Amino acid sequence: MMVPTAGRKGNSGGFFAIVGALLVLAGLLLVPTHAFALDAHDFKMAGDATHTRIVANFDKEPEPRWFMLRGPHRLVIDLPKTRFAIDPKELKASGLVTNVRYGDLSGQASRLILEAKGPFLIDRLEIMKNEKAPGYRLVADLSASSQQAFDDALAEQAATTGSTEATPKSERLGLRTGREGQRFTVVIDAGHGGVDGGAAGPSGTAEKDITLTFATELRDKLKADGRYSVFMTRDKDEFLRLDDRVRIAREHDADLFISIHADTIRLKGIRGATVYTVSEKASDADAQALADRENLSDQLAGIVVEEENHEVADILVDLIKRETHSFSIRFARKLVGELSPTIGLINNPHRFAGFKVLKAPDVPSVLLELGYLSNVKDEEQLMSAEWRDKAATSIARAIEMFATSTDNAGG
Ligand code: ZN
């Protein structure tokens, strides 16, 4: 490898020496007055509107200072003067993050600013040494939160003067805060909407209209009770991503999330209401098929859903283990108990499957199928104001039992 080629390249040595000298000269001319202390590269964001992971790679160990800002909700990361080599494609809005900016700060330092869709918590912000490549990476995990939790984290940040001690502090920032004085909060989700019409009944009833009508009536009933704070994910005919529905529940620090649906099923004879909770494994094939259809909602609306990354999949597994899940099941049972004497239920009316819309880790969540639009009688009932009122009254009773039981405190 040495002798023969060296011989053949006889006079190329001189040529390379000249090129080399020119490159050195060009390099000297291009070096700025303040050299870069860091190189940042391979910036990536993944996740959805409830959980987003941000990763940035550095050639050397960065020692960032970071803090949160409101109006709009932002995470600011300050670094020594950094040369950013970031693919503009990676800066597109993603998950919770709507906008990424970076640049020079006073000639001596650099700043990276991530703007969020709404209030958030920093679950983690860590610097790690790359195992398989040279350099270090910064990993930040953000999750959608309530305004109160965001404000509390801001207050805590002010108290601790936004230090660089990311790991222990991020744990404190991630804690949910007390919710004294807050009324029991229900977020009602009218399934589908906008371009996503959902199922359609034999006489042309669109699921998205039924769900909105019912959700609005249920909201009014709960508000009239006076003991609850009640919010809707949508109150008009508009499209909402599934993860945005979950984010809204978290933003309101909901104690309960109820997603309202009225789908169709192959067997036209099947009728009655069903209550669903989230699960990794579906209770039966029909529940699985329903969850698959509901989870397609984003694609139906033409949104390219990014490949679910491992972190997001892990979150689903994780939340099933949490206490929240047992509260979801507890409410589902109460709901079945209240609905069964007043409106018809299908056999085994509490079922479960991997619904994306039920994955808020800290909000007990159920999906209620009021009935099947594929069944003529069910469609008739869903169109009846009297029937809907009966159903809403039963749901309100189940909520009351859940809200007043002593052991339901989520946060
Ligand atoms: Zn539906």
Residues whose N, C-alpha, C, O or C-beta is under 5 A from the ligand:
A	BS01	ZN	G191 G198 H261 A262 D263
